[in-house]
Amino acid sequence: MKNRTLLLTLAMSATLLSGCKNMNGVDPNGLASAGVSAYKAATLSDADAKAIADGGCKEMDSENTLASASSSYTKRIKKIAKALGNNIDGTPVNYKVYMTSDINAWAMANGCVRVYSSLMDMMTDNEIEGVLGHELGHVALGHSRKAMQTAYATVAARDAVSATSGVASQLSRTQLGDIAEGAINSAFSRSQESEADDFSYDLLKKRKISTVGLASSFDKLAALDSSHAKSLFDSHPPSTERAEHIRERIAADKQ
């Protein structure tokens, strides 16, 4: 998947650089392509957005090793899924575990939720509930859809995808995988991350799940930050601040 990430980065860089040329050296075709791609992304229908997410999630699953049905990881995620629920604001949610040494969890706009085995190894069930509540927040608040639209625009600019309805059916498996990975690796803003943290806290309370694990999950991520261990949570706000915010909310609820 590293080659795919590089291609996406190069495509986005080329799009951005096309707008930095002076008027004497501007490439009208490049600017037009970038503009049309942005338009396509902004005008994606809900059906197209979900179809692209469906295909992207399927492609990501095919590229990763899924925990077997009999594994302890699958049993744990089923327990966690039951606690969190299988529906978020009308969107069905499905949970699976990737067997990998990477530390990450993510959710796509279609309710595809994936958590990595190494993250589960370092956290309790309650902490995983907090982390996945956060990822579900990105879905419910529309952050995941926006990230997918941006990734789609990059691929559309690179591969000249036509702007017609039913766009998902035009995309190859490679393109769907590129869009999915681009969305997964996108950096949410600080405010989006904070909103998703609060969403998780409220969801846990609503589902009568302890909120303590949400705070302690940030403690563990803070330990990764301090050791400079590579984590796909690196782009998030400082974990110590997030843990403190959640503990402030817990204390306020007890008053």
VOMARLO-353819 format. One record per residue (C-alpha): chain; x negated, y, z negated; residue number from 0. Coordinates in steps of 0.2 Angstrom, whole numbers, plus 5000, padded with zeros to 4 digits. Each point is the difference from the previous one (the first is absolute). Layout:
VOMARLO-353819
R, chain, c1, c2, c3, resi
R, A, X, Y, Z, NUM
...
end
This chain:
VOMARLO-353819
R, chain, c1, c2, c3, resi
R, A, 5000, 5000, 5000, 0
R, A, 4985, 5012, 4999, 1
R, A, 4999, 5001, 5019, 2
R, A, 5018, 5005, 5000, 3
R, A, 4998, 5013, 4987, 4
R, A, 4985, 5008, 5010, 5
R, A, 5011, 5001, 5016, 6
R, A, 5014, 5009, 4991, 7
R, A, 4987, 5012, 4992, 8
R, A, 4992, 5003, 5017, 9
R, A, 5017, 5003, 5008, 10
R, A, 5006, 5012, 4987, 11
R, A, 4983, 5009, 5000, 12
R, A, 5002, 5002, 5019, 13
R, A, 5017, 5007, 4998, 14
R, A, 4995, 5013, 4987, 15
R, A, 4984, 5005, 5010, 16
R, A, 5010, 5004, 5016, 17
R, A, 5008, 5014, 4990, 18
R, A, 4984, 5007, 4995, 19
R, A, 4993, 5004, 5017, 20
R, A, 4999, 5019, 5006, 21
R, A, 5012, 5005, 5014, 22
R, A, 4987, 4998, 5013, 23
R, A, 4996, 4982, 4996, 24
R, A, 5018, 4994, 4995, 25
R, A, 5007, 4984, 5006, 26
R, A, 5018, 5003, 5005, 27
R, A, 5003, 4981, 5002, 28
R, A, 4993, 4996, 4983, 29
R, A, 5011, 5014, 4991, 30
R, A, 5015, 4994, 5010, 31
R, A, 4997, 4982, 4994, 32
R, A, 4998, 5005, 4982, 33
R, A, 5016, 5011, 5001, 34
R, A, 5010, 4986, 5007, 35
R, A, 4994, 4988, 4988, 36
R, A, 5004, 5011, 4985, 37
R, A, 5018, 5003, 5008, 38
R, A, 5002, 4981, 5002, 39
R, A, 4995, 4997, 4981, 40
R, A, 5012, 5014, 4994, 41
R, A, 5015, 4993, 5010, 42
R, A, 4998, 4982, 4997, 43
R, A, 5018, 4993, 4996, 44
R, A, 5002, 4991, 4983, 45
R, A, 5003, 4984, 5010, 46
R, A, 4983, 5002, 5010, 47
R, A, 4991, 5004, 4984, 48
R, A, 5006, 4985, 4991, 49
R, A, 4997, 4989, 5015, 50
R, A, 4982, 5006, 5001, 51
R, A, 4998, 4997, 4982, 52
R, A, 5007, 4982, 5002, 53
R, A, 4988, 4997, 5014, 54
R, A, 4985, 5008, 4991, 55
R, A, 5003, 4990, 4984, 56
R, A, 5002, 4984, 5009, 57
R, A, 4983, 5003, 5009, 58
R, A, 4992, 5004, 4983, 59
R, A, 5006, 4984, 4993, 60
R, A, 4993, 4990, 5014, 61
R, A, 4983, 5008, 4997, 62
R, A, 4999, 4996, 4982, 63
R, A, 5001, 4985, 4989, 64
R, A, 5016, 4999, 4991, 65
R, A, 5001, 4992, 4983, 66
R, A, 5008, 4983, 5002, 67
R, A, 5018, 4996, 4993, 68
R, A, 4993, 4990, 4986, 69
R, A, 4986, 5012, 4994, 70
R, A, 5000, 5009, 4984, 71
R, A, 5000, 5016, 5009, 72
R, A, 5016, 4996, 5009, 73
R, A, 5008, 4995, 4984, 74
R, A, 4995, 5016, 4992, 75
R, A, 5006, 5011, 5014, 76
R, A, 5017, 4992, 5000, 77
R, A, 5002, 5004, 4982, 78
R, A, 4994, 5018, 5003, 79
R, A, 5012, 5002, 5015, 80
R, A, 5014, 4994, 4989, 81
R, A, 4997, 5013, 4987, 82
R, A, 4998, 5014, 5013, 83
R, A, 5014, 4995, 5011, 84
R, A, 5001, 4995, 5019, 85
R, A, 5008, 5016, 5006, 86
R, A, 4994, 5018, 4999, 87
R, A, 5012, 5013, 5005, 88
R, A, 5009, 4988, 5012, 89
R, A, 4984, 4994, 5008, 90
R, A, 4997, 4981, 4997, 91
R, A, 4983, 4997, 4992, 92
R, A, 4989, 4984, 5003, 93
R, A, 4984, 4997, 4989, 94
R, A, 4985, 4990, 5005, 95
R, A, 4982, 4997, 4994, 96
R, A, 4985, 5001, 5011, 97
R, A, 4985, 4990, 4994, 98
R, A, 4985, 5012, 5001, 99
R, A, 4987, 5008, 4990, 100
R, A, 5006, 5017, 5004, 101
R, A, 5010, 5010, 4987, 102
R, A, 5016, 5007, 5007, 103
R, A, 5018, 5000, 5001, 104
R, A, 5012, 5008, 5013, 105
R, A, 5017, 5002, 5006, 106
R, A, 5007, 5004, 5018, 107
R, A, 5015, 5010, 5004, 108
R, A, 5010, 4984, 5004, 109
R, A, 4998, 4993, 4982, 110
R, A, 4985, 4989, 5004, 111
R, A, 4990, 4999, 4984, 112
R, A, 4983, 4992, 4998, 113
R, A, 4988, 4998, 4985, 114
R, A, 4982, 4994, 5001, 115
R, A, 4995, 4985, 4989, 116
R, A, 4985, 5009, 4993, 117
R, A, 5012, 5014, 4994, 118
R, A, 5010, 4987, 4991, 119
R, A, 4985, 4992, 4993, 120
R, A, 4996, 5016, 4990, 121
R, A, 5017, 5005, 4995, 122
R, A, 5014, 4993, 4989, 123
R, A, 5018, 4997, 5007, 124
R, A, 5006, 5016, 4992, 125
R, A, 4986, 5010, 5008, 126
R, A, 5003, 4993, 5017, 127
R, A, 5019, 5005, 4998, 128
R, A, 4994, 5018, 4997, 129
R, A, 4988, 5000, 5015, 130
R, A, 5014, 4992, 5012, 131
R, A, 5013, 5012, 4993, 132
R, A, 4988, 5014, 5006, 133
R, A, 4999, 4992, 5017, 134
R, A, 5019, 4999, 5001, 135
R, A, 5000, 5018, 4995, 136
R, A, 4991, 5004, 5016, 137
R, A, 5013, 4991, 5010, 138
R, A, 5015, 5008, 4991, 139
R, A, 4993, 5017, 5001, 140
R, A, 4996, 4999, 5019, 141
R, A, 4981, 5001, 4998, 142
R, A, 4998, 4983, 5008, 143
R, A, 5010, 5004, 5015, 144
R, A, 4990, 5016, 5003, 145
R, A, 4984, 4991, 4999, 146
R, A, 5006, 4987, 5012, 147
R, A, 5005, 5014, 5012, 148
R, A, 4983, 5008, 4999, 149
R, A, 4992, 4983, 5004, 150
R, A, 5012, 4998, 5014, 151
R, A, 4996, 5017, 5008, 152
R, A, 4981, 4995, 5000, 153
R, A, 5003, 4984, 5009, 154
R, A, 5012, 5008, 5012, 155
R, A, 4987, 5013, 5004, 156
R, A, 4987, 4987, 5002, 157
R, A, 5010, 4988, 5011, 158
R, A, 5012, 5012, 5009, 159
R, A, 5016, 4991, 4993, 160
R, A, 5015, 5006, 5009, 161
R, A, 5013, 5010, 4991, 162
R, A, 5016, 4989, 5002, 163
R, A, 5012, 4992, 4988, 164
R, A, 4996, 4983, 4994, 165
R, A, 4981, 5005, 4999, 166
R, A, 4996, 4985, 4988, 167
R, A, 5003, 4988, 5014, 168
R, A, 4987, 5008, 5011, 169
R, A, 4986, 4999, 4987, 170
R, A, 4988, 4985, 5000, 171
R, A, 4995, 4990, 4985, 172
R, A, 4984, 5010, 4999, 173
R, A, 5009, 5017, 5001, 174
R, A, 5012, 4995, 4987, 175
R, A, 4986, 4994, 4989, 176
R, A, 4991, 5016, 5003, 177
R, A, 5015, 5010, 4995, 178
R, A, 5002, 4990, 4984, 179
R, A, 4982, 5001, 4995, 180
R, A, 5000, 5019, 5003, 181
R, A, 5015, 5002, 4989, 182
R, A, 4993, 4989, 4986, 183
R, A, 4984, 5010, 5000, 184
R, A, 5007, 5017, 5001, 185
R, A, 4997, 5012, 4986, 186
R, A, 5015, 5006, 4991, 187
R, A, 4999, 5018, 4993, 188
R, A, 4998, 5003, 4981, 189
R, A, 5018, 5005, 4999, 190
R, A, 5006, 4984, 5009, 191
R, A, 4990, 4989, 4988, 192
R, A, 5007, 5009, 4985, 193
R, A, 5018, 4999, 5006, 194
R, A, 4997, 4981, 5003, 195
R, A, 4993, 4998, 4982, 196
R, A, 5016, 5008, 4993, 197
R, A, 5011, 4990, 5011, 198
R, A, 4992, 4984, 4994, 199
R, A, 5002, 5006, 4982, 200
R, A, 5019, 5003, 5003, 201
R, A, 5002, 4984, 5009, 202
R, A, 4992, 4990, 4986, 203
R, A, 5011, 5009, 4987, 204
R, A, 5016, 4996, 5011, 205
R, A, 4995, 4982, 5002, 206
R, A, 4996, 4999, 4981, 207
R, A, 4982, 4996, 5003, 208
R, A, 4987, 5007, 4988, 209
R, A, 4991, 5015, 5007, 210
R, A, 4984, 4997, 4990, 211
R, A, 4993, 4989, 5014, 212
R, A, 5001, 5015, 5012, 213
R, A, 4988, 5010, 4989, 214
R, A, 4988, 4986, 4996, 215
R, A, 4999, 4996, 5019, 216
R, A, 4993, 5017, 5003, 217
R, A, 4988, 4997, 4985, 218
R, A, 4993, 4985, 5010, 219
R, A, 5000, 5010, 5016, 220
R, A, 4990, 5013, 4991, 221
R, A, 4987, 4987, 4995, 222
R, A, 4998, 4996, 5018, 223
R, A, 4998, 5019, 5004, 224
R, A, 4987, 5002, 4986, 225
R, A, 4990, 4984, 5006, 226
R, A, 5001, 5007, 5018, 227
R, A, 5007, 4983, 5005, 228
R, A, 5008, 5000, 5018, 229
R, A, 5018, 5001, 4999, 230
R, A, 5014, 5005, 5012, 231
R, A, 5007, 5011, 4987, 232
R, A, 4985, 5011, 5002, 233
R, A, 5010, 5014, 5008, 234
R, A, 5013, 5001, 4986, 235
R, A, 4999, 5014, 4986, 236
R, A, 4989, 4996, 4985, 237
R, A, 5007, 4985, 4991, 238
R, A, 4996, 5007, 4983, 239
R, A, 5012, 5015, 5004, 240
R, A, 5013, 4988, 5006, 241
R, A, 4999, 4989, 4984, 242
R, A, 5001, 5016, 4989, 243
R, A, 5016, 5006, 5009, 244
R, A, 5009, 4984, 4998, 245
R, A, 4996, 4999, 4982, 246
R, A, 5006, 5018, 4998, 247
R, A, 5017, 4994, 5007, 248
R, A, 5000, 4985, 4989, 249
R, A, 4997, 5011, 4985, 250
R, A, 5014, 5012, 5005, 251
R, A, 5012, 4986, 5002, 252
R, A, 4997, 4995, 4982, 253
R, A, 5004, 5017, 4993, 254
end
